[in-house]
Amino acid sequence: MSLKISRPSGVLMAIVLSQFLCTSLWFAGNAIIDDLIAGLGFPAYSVSHLTSAIQFGFIVGTLAYALLNIADRYSPSRVFLFSALFASMSNIILAQKGVSFEMALGSRFLVGFFLAGIYPVGMKIAADHFDRSLGKSLGLLVGALVLGTALPHLIRSHLGDWHYSYVIFMVTGFAVIGGLVIGLMVPDGPYRKPSQKLQLRKTFTAFKNPAFRGAAFGYFGHMWELYTFYAFLPAILIYWSDFNESTMDISFWSFIFIGLGGVGCAFWGMLSQSVHPKILATIALGISGLICLLTPFIFGISMSMLFLVMIGIWGTTVAADSPMFSTLVAQNAIPELKGTALTIVNCLGFALTIVSIQLVGWLQNFVAFKYLFLVLGIGPLFGLINLWRTEKIKS
């Protein structure tokens, strides 16, 4: 009896569930950073370094997966499965007693490396199964990713006095389950056009297409803002809470605000059935970019409800354009190298996140916190300019 799912709705549900479970690995380290600093003596700057380590690992991983055309030469479902298993084994290192800062950095790097076989490969699997409804499918898929990255914060907020290692154990188990669901139940899609040989020279060929280039550059502007917001969100909430002498559950609200991005992705994906993805990407990127410029005023808001609404809008829109850009990238890529195109664009986008995260971390030494995030507005502006330079982007 075959475990493979044949119905499109079942396939989509399986991909979304697996993406949610596996990407919970992404911010597991961030969710327990205060425990690592207090309990193991990790340096105060650990948040930017551990976040950059996983981002750097993802960059190296996506570059390796893309150059070797792994998602196009081999079954994407099997690539996803083995990547999930290796990422899980790498993640569990963080739960070991007496783990050093260097070991933690190594663990985060390896998790990031193997996430390259989860996030972009998950999008490749969706693109192989869905054509006209790709925007909707990627909206749900990226929404699941965003919720997955927020999950460790929710787990940590409910652990109480339990040891932080339970966060690591739980998300590791989730990732194994997610990998098995894809590997055992999701077949290769009907729109898959496998590449029969290694094509190193064609890795960057898609950038010769102006429509592809415009979508990719728009995505890069989006990425400049996204993960720096995620990395520093707890610090933003702590800053506002201390300034207003408020008692706020930082882990819980971090989950809420990151999770709202998942809702935004899913909603934007549904809208893409009737509204061009380029227009939806523009709206989300424009709103989140505007909020970056308004942060000095937002951080000074004393009314808790108004502050929470503004950060909620930021959390929703900062991620909502991601599946729209991925849809545009996939639709304008060379068909037999669609997986490679998605992976290399992810690689370059995440390279920018390291620059952005480290820049904001460095600027903390010289700039007042309320002005710190103005620099993130550069990304949305760059993205909007490049997105609209190209008139003809496939819908």
Secondary structure, DSSP 8 states (H G I E B T S, - for coil): ------SHHHHHHHHHHHHHHHGGGTTHHHHTHHHHHHHH---TTHHHHHHHHHHHHHHHHHHHHHHTTHHHHS-HHHHHHHHHHHHHHHHGGGGSTT--HHHHHHHHHHHHHHHTTTHHHHHHHHHHH-STTHHHHHHHHHHHHHHHHHHHHHHHHTTTTS-THHHHHHHHHHHHHHHHHHHHH----TT-----S--GGGTTGGGGSHHHHHHHHHHHHHHHHHHHHHHHHHHHHHHHHHHTT----HHHHHHHHHHHHHHHHHHHHHHTTTS-HHHHHHHHHHHHHHHHHHHHHHTT---HHHHHHHHHHHHHHHHHTHHHHHHHHHHTS-GGGHHHHHHHHHHHHHHHHHHHHHHHHHHTTTS-GGGGGGGGGHHHHHHHHHHHH-S----
